[in-house]
Amino acid sequence: MELYWSPASPYARKCRVTLIEAGLEDRVRLMTAMGSPYDSSGMPVAHNPLGKLPTLVRADGCALYDSRVICRYLDAVGKGGLYPEPPHLWETLTLEATADGITDAAILMVYEARMRPEEMRLEQWVEAQWEKATRALDMLEERWISHLAGPFDAGHVALACTLGYLDLRFAAREWRKGRPALSAWFEKVSARPSLAATAPPAA
């Protein structure tokens, strides 16, 4: 199998962490790809017409895309146990969706700064994205710490990758402030071998 990815992508990092957790590293070749919303020429468009990362090409040539689909597939193949059976599955999937939603908002903020000419940037729109992220972070601090203290699952993977991305791109916004439990969890989980091995590059 081949995994098209980018070292700075939190979505691709989710897949790499899942690879390690599922014991599939020796079965997947990493293929670095780069692009932007304006230029998909360096992306695996022959496999994923949306021109997005990550994209997993299976041994039979069929492609899977969207990190949640890929992670679920890899976990199933490797029997990694990151997706529990119902009823606990719904909490895991909701945590994963929450983490991905924070990442979505953060990436839109990055695109606003990188892709738009300065005179066309909307600060109000940027702050609206960050407000989404902070609401979700506050909820995680208030309601999800007991789940985070439980067995390591796909939701943990997604959230750890999301918080790592906030450190990479938005360290000055200090997401840890006022969230001591979430901060302590992230510090502890970051030492897990699969996360330590896939830490994003320095900004």
N, C-alpha and C positions, 0 to 999 in steps of 0.2 A: 504494500500500500504506500501511497505518497500523501503527505500532508503539506499543502501549500500554506505558508504562514509568514508572519513578520515578527521579529523579536520584540517590538514595542506594543504589539496588539494584545490587549487583555483577553480578547476572545480566542485568539490563537493560543495564548498561554493556558487558558482553560483546557484546551485539547491536549497540550503537551503534559500538563499535570495529570490529566486522566490517563494518558498513555503510560506514564510512569506508575500510577496507582494500579493500573490494570495489568502491568507487566508486559506491555506490548512494544516497548521501545525498539527491540530488535526486528520487529515486523513492519515498521513504518519508516520510510525515508523522508527526511525533512527537506522541503523545497522552498527556499526563500523567494518571496515575491514582493514587489513594491508597486504602489500606484497611488492615485488620488481620485477624488470625485470627478476631476476634470480629465484624467488620463488613466485609462485602464489597460494601456498597451503592455504593461509589465505584469498584469494579473492573469490568472488561469482561466481566461474567458472561454476557452475551448471546453472546459469542464464545468464552469459555473458562469452562465451568461450574465449574471448580475455583477460580475467582476469584483467580488468581495472575498475577503479572507475571514476565517480559514475555509479551506476546501479540502476534503479528503477524497482521494481517488482510490477506490477499492481494487483488489487484485483482479476482479472481473472487468475493470475499466469503468464501472459506474461510479458516479460522483455523489457525495453527500455534502451539503453545505448548510450553514447556520451552526454556530458553535453548540447549541443545545442538541441539535440532531446528531452531530458528530460525537459529542461526549456520551450521549445515550448509547450510540452504536458501539463505541470503543469499550464502554463499560460492560455492555452485553457480551461482546466477543471475548473480552479478557476476564469476565466474571469478577469485576473489581468490587462490586457491592456498594457502589456510590449512590445507587437509586434503590431505596428500600421498598418493600411491598406496602400497599395501602394498609392502614390509613396514613402511615407516616410519609408515604410518597408525596402527598399533596403539600405538606409543609416543605419538603425538600425542593419541589418544583417551584413553589411560591418564593422561597428564599432565592433560588437561582434566578427567577424572573425579576425579583427586586434588584438584585445585584446587577443584572444585565441592563435594567432600566436606568440605574445610576450611571453605568458606563455609557449608555446611549446619550444621556444628557451631557456628560463630560466630553464625549467626542464631538458633539454638535458645537460645544464651546470652542474646542480646538479648531474645527473647520471654520467657524466664524472669524477667528483671528488669522488663520492661514490662507483661506481661500478668497475672502472678500477684500476688495480694496478698502483701505482705512476709512475713507469718507462714506462708505456704505455700511459700515459695521453698526449694529444696533446693540448698545450696551444694555438696554432694558431687556432685550431678548436673551442676551447672555446671562443676565442675572436671573431671569425666569427659569433657565435651565438649571442653574446652580440651586435655585430654590427647590426644584424637584429633588435634586440630590440630597439637600440638607433635610428635607422632610423625611425622605427614606432613611437616611442615616440616623435621625432622631428616633424613628420607629424601631430600627434595629437595636439601638441602645436601650429603649424602653421595654420592648416586647420579645426580643429574639435571643437574648443572652442564654437562656436556658437551653434553647435548641443548639446554639453554637457550642455549648458545653457538652453536648451529646456526641454520638458517633459521627466520625468524619464522613461527609456525604457530598454530593454534587453541589448543593447549596453553599457549603463551606468553600469548595473550590472556587466557585464563581465569585463569592464575596471577597475572598483573599486576593484574587486577581484584580477585582475592581478597586479595592483599597490600595493595592500596589500601583495601579494606574493613576489614582488621585495623587499619590506621592510623587509619581514621575512627572505629571503635567501641571498639578495645582498645589504644590507643597505650600505656597504662600497663603492659601486659603485655610490651612490648618484644620482639616476635618476632625482631628482628634480632640480639639478643644470642646469641653463640655460632654465628652463621650468616653469616660475613663474605662468602662467595661469593654466597649468595642475596641478601644485602643489596646487594652491588655490582651484581649483575645487575638488581635492581629499580630502583635509582637510574638506571642507564643506560637501561633500556627505558621508564621513565616519561617520558623526553624524546621518545619517538617521537610524531609529530604526532597520531596517532589516540588515543593514551592521554592526551597532554597536553590535548587538546580535550575529553576526557570525564572529567576528574578529578572525583572526588566532591566535594560541597559540604563546607565546613568543618563540623565537628561542632557 
